[in-house]
Amino acid sequence: MTLMTIGSAVSAALLWIVAYLLETDLAPHTAEGWLVVIGLAVFTQVAGQTLIALSLGYVSANFSALILLLQPVIPSLAAWVLFDETLSRLQAVGAAGIVIGLALARPRTRE
């Protein structure tokens, strides 16, 4: 947990600097906007990282590293289905490559 906390804090600081250099308006202007930002931080970052750390006790480290590759695929597919976002051909090929790679790398039981 300590490593993930430090990594998240350093990443947030570096990404804030980049965003500040590229964008002039970084802060929400309404209470609703701040609630969205706080909700995203709590649910996606804190809860997600905690669940990942807890799951490592039940899944091998090799397989969990492969499963984490699905992180960009699942939100992309959800945005496509729920919000009618378009996926480029390159994105679709990348998602297919990840899924095929996971299928090939999954643990196999011995018969």
C-alpha positions in Angstrom: 0.0 0.0 0.0 2.9 2.4 0.8 4.4 1.9 -2.6 1.1 2.5 -4.4 0.4 5.6 -2.3 3.8 7.1 -3.1 3.6 6.1 -6.8 0.1 7.7 -7.0 1.2 10.9 -5.3 4.3 11.3 -7.5 2.2 10.5 -10.7 -0.5 13.0 -9.6 2.1 15.7 -9.0 3.9 15.2 -12.4 0.6 15.0 -14.3 -0.6 18.1 -12.6 2.5 20.0 -13.8 1.9 18.7 -17.4 -1.8 19.7 -17.2 -0.9 23.1 -15.9 1.5 23.7 -18.7 -1.0 22.5 -21.4 -4.3 23.8 -19.9 -5.3 27.1 -18.4 -8.3 26.0 -16.4 -7.7 23.1 -14.1 -10.1 23.5 -11.2 -13.8 22.9 -11.2 -16.0 26.0 -10.7 -18.9 24.4 -9.0 -19.5 22.2 -5.9 -20.9 19.5 -8.3 -17.6 19.6 -10.2 -15.6 19.2 -7.0 -17.8 16.2 -6.0 -17.1 14.6 -9.3 -13.3 15.0 -8.9 -13.4 13.7 -5.3 -15.6 10.8 -6.3 -13.3 9.9 -9.1 -10.3 10.0 -6.7 -12.0 7.9 -4.1 -13.7 5.3 -6.2 -11.3 4.8 -9.1 -8.0 5.4 -7.4 -8.3 4.5 -3.7 -10.8 1.7 -4.0 -9.3 0.4 -7.3 -5.8 0.3 -5.9 -6.9 -1.3 -2.7 -8.8 -4.0 -4.5 -5.8 -4.7 -6.7 -3.5 -5.0 -3.7 -6.0 -7.4 -1.9 -6.4 -9.5 -5.0 -2.7 -10.3 -5.1 -3.2 -12.8 -2.3 -5.6 -14.9 -4.4 -4.0 -14.7 -7.9 -0.4 -15.3 -8.9 1.7 -12.2 -9.5 2.3 -13.2 -13.1 -1.4 -13.6 -14.0 -2.4 -10.5 -12.1 0.1 -8.5 -14.1 -1.5 -9.8 -17.3 -5.0 -9.1 -16.0 -4.0 -5.5 -15.3 -3.5 -5.1 -19.0 -7.3 -5.1 -19.3 -7.5 -1.7 -17.6 -7.5 0.3 -20.8 -9.7 -2.2 -22.7 -12.7 -2.4 -20.3 -13.3 1.4 -20.0 -12.9 1.7 -23.8 -15.5 -0.9 -24.4 -17.8 0.6 -21.8 -17.5 4.0 -23.4 -18.3 2.5 -26.8 -21.4 0.7 -25.5 -22.7 3.2 -23.0 -21.7 6.6 -24.6 -21.5 5.7 -28.3 -17.8 6.6 -28.4 -15.9 5.5 -31.4 -12.9 3.3 -31.3 -10.2 3.8 -33.9 -9.0 0.8 -35.8 -5.7 1.0 -33.9 -7.5 1.0 -30.6 -9.6 -2.0 -31.6 -6.5 -3.9 -32.8 -4.7 -3.1 -29.6 -7.7 -4.3 -27.5 -7.9 -7.5 -29.5 -4.2 -8.1 -29.1 -4.4 -7.7 -25.3 -7.4 -10.1 -25.1 -5.7 -12.7 -27.4 -2.4 -12.4 -25.4 -4.3 -13.0 -22.1 -6.0 -16.0 -23.6 -2.7 -17.4 -24.7 -1.0 -16.6 -21.3 -3.7 -17.8 -19.0 -2.8 -20.5 -16.5 -3.7 -24.0 -17.7 -4.7 -26.9 -15.6 -2.9 -30.2 -16.1 -5.0 -33.2 -17.1 
